Amino acid sequence: MPDAPLGVPADHKRKAGLMATTKLSRQEIEDRIVLLLRMATADNELADSEAEFIVWRAQTLGVNDLDFKALLQKATTQGPPPLPKDGPGKIMMLFDILYLVSADGKILNSEALELEKIAKTFGLDMEQLTSLSAVFFMNSDHPERMESVAEDLAKKFYG
């Protein structure tokens, strides 16, 4: 398992494979990395901690260097970002985005606006995003819980 970057507590490296990997297809994994890359560069700046998180997340999801380079190229092309279709997948994607935007210890206004836009695309309003964020930060030290937390939130938000 790769070493955890600065934005992710070190004890996550052992558990990282548990978070958002058990039900993802190869295409869903690639789509997740592309969306994270696009999110990270939405403010036209890529902090080292954000880059470290994305590389680390790609490695924990089994993406090799060659595939990562192809995904990096795909992320720079125009077109709609690839989005998960199921409720738990949407919530887990938002969790990964929250990890990403908080990796450098601060959430910029541009990052928050992009997060809101993605949440809206996923059918969530601001109140739901606030609730999701609170649950995320309460559980972020326990990645082994995140998949079941995402399923619970998906039931709450999507029925």
VOFI-634672 format. One record per residue (C-alpha): residue number from 1; chain; y, z, x. Coordinates in Angstrom, 2 decimals, always signed. Example, Ala and Ser with C-alpha at 12.3 -4.5 7.8 and 13.67 -1.06 7.14 Angstrom:
% residues 2
[1,"A",[-4.50,+7.80,+12.30]]
[2,"A",[-1.06,+7.14,+13.67]]
% end
This chain:
% residues 159
[1,"A",[+0.00,+0.00,+0.00]]
[2,"A",[+3.42,-0.89,+1.46]]
[3,"A",[+5.89,+1.85,+2.30]]
[4,"A",[+8.26,+2.70,-0.52]]
[5,"A",[+11.89,+1.64,-0.02]]
[6,"A",[+14.79,+4.06,-0.10]]
[7,"A",[+15.36,+3.77,-3.85]]
[8,"A",[+11.80,+4.79,-4.63]]
[9,"A",[+10.48,+8.27,-3.82]]
[10,"A",[+7.90,+8.16,-1.01]]
[11,"A",[+5.13,+9.60,-3.19]]
[12,"A",[+5.36,+6.49,-5.37]]
[13,"A",[+3.69,+4.33,-2.74]]
[14,"A",[+0.28,+5.81,-3.60]]
[15,"A",[+0.85,+5.43,-7.33]]
[16,"A",[+2.85,+2.20,-7.33]]
[17,"A",[-0.10,+0.05,-8.22]]
[18,"A",[-0.47,+1.98,-11.46]]
[19,"A",[+2.93,+1.02,-12.78]]
[20,"A",[+3.02,-2.16,-14.82]]
[21,"A",[+0.05,-3.82,-13.20]]
[22,"A",[-2.97,-3.14,-15.36]]
[23,"A",[-2.21,-5.73,-18.04]]
[24,"A",[-0.13,-8.36,-16.26]]
[25,"A",[-1.29,-11.92,-15.72]]
[26,"A",[-0.38,-13.75,-12.52]]
[27,"A",[+2.33,-15.64,-14.43]]
[28,"A",[+3.77,-12.39,-15.81]]
[29,"A",[+3.88,-10.92,-12.29]]
[30,"A",[+5.69,-13.99,-10.97]]
[31,"A",[+8.11,-13.95,-13.92]]
[32,"A",[+8.86,-10.27,-13.28]]
[33,"A",[+9.71,-10.89,-9.63]]
[34,"A",[+11.91,-13.89,-10.51]]
[35,"A",[+13.82,-11.84,-13.08]]
[36,"A",[+14.28,-8.99,-10.58]]
[37,"A",[+15.59,-11.44,-7.99]]
[38,"A",[+18.04,-12.90,-10.49]]
[39,"A",[+19.12,-9.44,-11.60]]
[40,"A",[+19.65,-8.31,-8.00]]
[41,"A",[+21.95,-11.23,-7.28]]
[42,"A",[+23.83,-11.16,-10.59]]
[43,"A",[+26.78,-9.48,-8.88]]
[44,"A",[+26.68,-12.03,-6.02]]
[45,"A",[+25.66,-9.27,-3.65]]
[46,"A",[+22.22,-8.10,-2.59]]
[47,"A",[+22.14,-4.58,-1.20]]
[48,"A",[+19.49,-3.84,+1.42]]
[49,"A",[+17.97,-1.19,-0.86]]
[50,"A",[+17.70,-3.72,-3.70]]
[51,"A",[+16.03,-6.27,-1.42]]
[52,"A",[+13.64,-3.59,-0.15]]
[53,"A",[+12.75,-2.61,-3.71]]
[54,"A",[+12.03,-6.20,-4.75]]
[55,"A",[+9.87,-6.91,-1.69]]
[56,"A",[+8.06,-3.60,-2.21]]
[57,"A",[+7.53,-4.28,-5.92]]
[58,"A",[+6.22,-7.78,-5.16]]
[59,"A",[+3.78,-6.34,-2.62]]
[60,"A",[+2.56,-3.67,-5.05]]
[61,"A",[+1.93,-6.41,-7.60]]
[62,"A",[-0.09,-8.42,-5.07]]
[63,"A",[+2.43,-11.17,-4.27]]
[64,"A",[+1.95,-12.51,-0.74]]
[65,"A",[+4.75,-13.73,+1.56]]
[66,"A",[+4.20,-17.41,+0.83]]
[67,"A",[+4.23,-16.84,-2.93]]
[68,"A",[+7.30,-14.62,-2.56]]
[69,"A",[+9.21,-17.40,-0.80]]
[70,"A",[+8.33,-19.78,-3.65]]
[71,"A",[+9.51,-17.19,-6.19]]
[72,"A",[+12.74,-16.73,-4.26]]
[73,"A",[+13.33,-20.47,-4.52]]
[74,"A",[+12.47,-20.41,-8.24]]
[75,"A",[+14.93,-17.55,-8.78]]
[76,"A",[+17.81,-19.63,-7.41]]
[77,"A",[+17.25,-22.48,-9.86]]
[78,"A",[+19.10,-22.70,-13.13]]
[79,"A",[+17.50,-22.18,-16.48]]
[80,"A",[+16.65,-19.25,-18.66]]
[81,"A",[+15.07,-16.30,-16.89]]
[82,"A",[+11.39,-15.76,-17.61]]
[83,"A",[+11.07,-12.87,-20.05]]
[84,"A",[+8.07,-10.82,-21.14]]
[85,"A",[+7.01,-11.43,-24.72]]
[86,"A",[+5.31,-8.18,-25.72]]
[87,"A",[+7.06,-4.86,-26.38]]
[88,"A",[+5.49,-2.84,-23.54]]
[89,"A",[+6.13,-5.73,-21.13]]
[90,"A",[+9.80,-5.76,-22.11]]
[91,"A",[+10.11,-2.00,-21.62]]
[92,"A",[+8.33,-2.14,-18.23]]
[93,"A",[+10.63,-4.97,-17.16]]
[94,"A",[+13.64,-2.82,-18.09]]
[95,"A",[+12.11,+0.08,-16.13]]
[96,"A",[+11.79,-2.18,-13.06]]
[97,"A",[+15.40,-3.29,-13.54]]
[98,"A",[+16.51,+0.35,-13.76]]
[99,"A",[+14.64,+1.07,-10.50]]
[100,"A",[+16.35,-1.95,-8.97]]
[101,"A",[+19.92,-1.22,-10.03]]
[102,"A",[+19.66,+2.44,-9.08]]
[103,"A",[+17.96,+1.73,-5.73]]
[104,"A",[+21.22,+2.00,-3.81]]
[105,"A",[+22.20,+5.24,-5.54]]
[106,"A",[+24.79,+3.70,-7.84]]
[107,"A",[+24.85,+1.37,-10.81]]
[108,"A",[+27.69,-1.14,-10.66]]
[109,"A",[+29.48,-2.23,-13.82]]
[110,"A",[+28.24,-5.80,-13.31]]
[111,"A",[+24.66,-4.50,-13.07]]
[112,"A",[+25.08,-2.40,-16.21]]
[113,"A",[+26.47,-5.40,-18.09]]
[114,"A",[+23.55,-7.59,-16.98]]
[115,"A",[+21.10,-4.85,-17.99]]
[116,"A",[+22.76,-4.66,-21.42]]
[117,"A",[+22.50,-8.43,-21.78]]
[118,"A",[+18.78,-8.41,-20.96]]
[119,"A",[+18.17,-5.46,-23.30]]
[120,"A",[+19.97,-7.35,-26.07]]
[121,"A",[+17.78,-10.40,-25.35]]
[122,"A",[+14.81,-8.05,-25.79]]
[123,"A",[+16.17,-7.00,-29.20]]
[124,"A",[+17.49,-3.59,-28.15]]
[125,"A",[+20.90,-2.22,-29.05]]
[126,"A",[+23.05,+0.02,-26.85]]
[127,"A",[+21.74,+3.23,-28.43]]
[128,"A",[+18.15,+2.17,-27.74]]
[129,"A",[+19.03,+1.18,-24.16]]
[130,"A",[+20.67,+4.56,-23.61]]
[131,"A",[+17.57,+6.30,-24.97]]
[132,"A",[+15.29,+4.13,-22.82]]
[133,"A",[+17.40,+4.87,-19.72]]
[134,"A",[+17.25,+8.61,-20.35]]
[135,"A",[+13.47,+8.50,-20.76]]
[136,"A",[+13.18,+6.36,-17.62]]
[137,"A",[+15.18,+8.75,-15.44]]
[138,"A",[+13.26,+11.76,-16.82]]
[139,"A",[+9.95,+10.12,-15.90]]
[140,"A",[+10.83,+8.03,-12.84]]
[141,"A",[+9.26,+10.57,-10.47]]
[142,"A",[+5.95,+10.04,-12.28]]
[143,"A",[+5.13,+6.31,-12.13]]
[144,"A",[+1.61,+7.00,-13.35]]
[145,"A",[+3.17,+7.83,-16.74]]
[146,"A",[+5.43,+4.80,-17.02]]
[147,"A",[+2.97,+2.43,-18.64]]
[148,"A",[+2.10,+4.88,-21.43]]
[149,"A",[+5.80,+5.78,-21.81]]
[150,"A",[+6.56,+2.05,-22.15]]
[151,"A",[+3.89,+1.70,-24.84]]
[152,"A",[+5.34,+4.67,-26.75]]
[153,"A",[+8.88,+3.28,-26.53]]
[154,"A",[+7.68,-0.17,-27.59]]
[155,"A",[+6.12,+1.35,-30.73]]
[156,"A",[+9.35,+3.23,-31.42]]
[157,"A",[+11.65,+0.24,-30.86]]
[158,"A",[+9.50,-2.67,-32.03]]
[159,"A",[+7.18,-1.04,-34.56]]
% end
